[in-house]
Amino acid sequence: MNNPKNTTPTSTITRDVRQLDVETDNIYESLVIISKRANQIANNLKEELHGKLSEFASANDNLEEVFENREQIEISKHYERMPKPTLVAVDEFLSGKVYYRNPSKEQN
C-alpha cells in the first residue's frame, strides 16, 4: 500500500467547512465521499496490520509469550501513531486525490 500518510497531520485540525463543498457544491455529498474513502483506508490498514501480526500468531498462547513479544508490540505502536483514516481521507479529498462519481448526476 502506498504511504501518503506521512504528510498528513496526526492530530485533528480546524477546517473551514466551506472548503469541503467547493468541488461538489454539496457539503453532504462531500462528507459521504470522505467517509467512504476513510472506510477504504481503515479496511486496508486493518488487513495490513492483521497480516503483519499473523506472523507472530501461535497455536497455544501463554501469558509469558504475550508480554515477551516485543516485535508485535512495536508493530502495534507504529499503527497507533499513524494518522487516523478520517484525517487521511479529508486531506486526500481537499488535495483532489480522491476519484468519485455520482451516477444520479451523470443521468441528468
GIZIUR-V74193 format. One record per residue. N is the residue number from 1. SS is DSSP state (H for helix, E for strand, L for the rest). PHI is phi as a letter, one per 20 degrees, with the letter a starting at -180 (none if undefined). PSI is psi in degrees with one decimal (999 if undefined). Layout:
BEGIN
N,SS,PHI,PSI / N,SS,PHI,PSI
END
This chain:
BEGIN
1,L,none,133.3 / 2,L,f,158.0 / 3,L,c,70.1 / 4,H,f,-0.9 / 5,H,f,-15.4 / 6,H,f,-26.2 / 7,H,e,-9.4 / 8,L,e,134.8 / 9,L,f,146.4 / 10,L,e,-8.1 / 11,L,d,159.5 / 12,L,f,137.0 / 13,L,c,155.6 / 14,L,f,131.9 / 15,L,c,150.7 / 16,L,e,118.9 / 17,H,f,-29.5 / 18,H,f,-19.1 / 19,H,f,-28.8 / 20,H,f,-30.2 / 21,L,e,10.6 / 22,L,f,-43.7 / 23,L,f,-34.5 / 24,L,d,-13.2 / 25,L,m,17.9 / 26,L,b,114.7 / 27,H,f,-36.4 / 28,H,f,-39.8 / 29,H,f,-40.6 / 30,H,f,-42.0 / 31,H,f,-35.6 / 32,H,f,-43.2 / 33,H,f,-45.1 / 34,H,f,-41.7 / 35,H,f,-38.3 / 36,H,f,-38.5 / 37,H,f,-39.8 / 38,H,f,-38.9 / 39,H,f,-40.5 / 40,H,f,-46.9 / 41,H,f,-44.4 / 42,H,f,-42.2 / 43,H,f,-41.2 / 44,H,f,-43.7 / 45,H,f,-39.0 / 46,H,f,-44.7 / 47,H,f,-42.3 / 48,H,f,-45.2 / 49,H,f,-45.6 / 50,H,f,-34.7 / 51,H,f,-43.3 / 52,H,f,-39.6 / 53,H,f,-24.0 / 54,H,f,-20.7 / 55,L,f,-26.1 / 56,L,e,-3.3 / 57,L,f,140.3 / 58,L,c,162.0 / 59,L,f,-37.0 / 60,L,c,105.9 / 61,L,e,135.8 / 62,L,c,170.7 / 63,H,f,-35.0 / 64,H,f,-39.9 / 65,H,f,-35.2 / 66,H,f,-42.2 / 67,H,e,-21.4 / 68,H,e,-10.3 / 69,L,e,82.5 / 70,H,f,-36.3 / 71,H,f,-42.9 / 72,H,f,-39.6 / 73,H,f,-41.9 / 74,H,f,-39.4 / 75,H,f,-44.2 / 76,H,f,-42.1 / 77,H,f,-37.6 / 78,H,g,-45.5 / 79,H,f,-30.0 / 80,H,f,-30.9 / 81,H,f,-14.7 / 82,L,f,153.7 / 83,L,f,148.7 / 84,L,f,149.0 / 85,H,g,-34.0 / 86,H,f,-42.0 / 87,H,f,-40.8 / 88,H,f,-42.9 / 89,H,f,-42.5 / 90,H,f,-43.8 / 91,H,f,-44.0 / 92,H,f,-42.4 / 93,H,f,-47.1 / 94,H,f,-23.7 / 95,H,e,-5.7 / 96,L,m,25.2 / 97,L,e,-0.1 / 98,L,d,126.1 / 99,L,e,132.8 / 100,L,b,161.0 / 101,L,b,153.9 / 102,L,c,103.4 / 103,H,g,-32.1 / 104,H,f,-31.8 / 105,H,f,-29.6 / 106,H,f,-27.5 / 107,H,f,-27.3 / 108,L,f,999
END
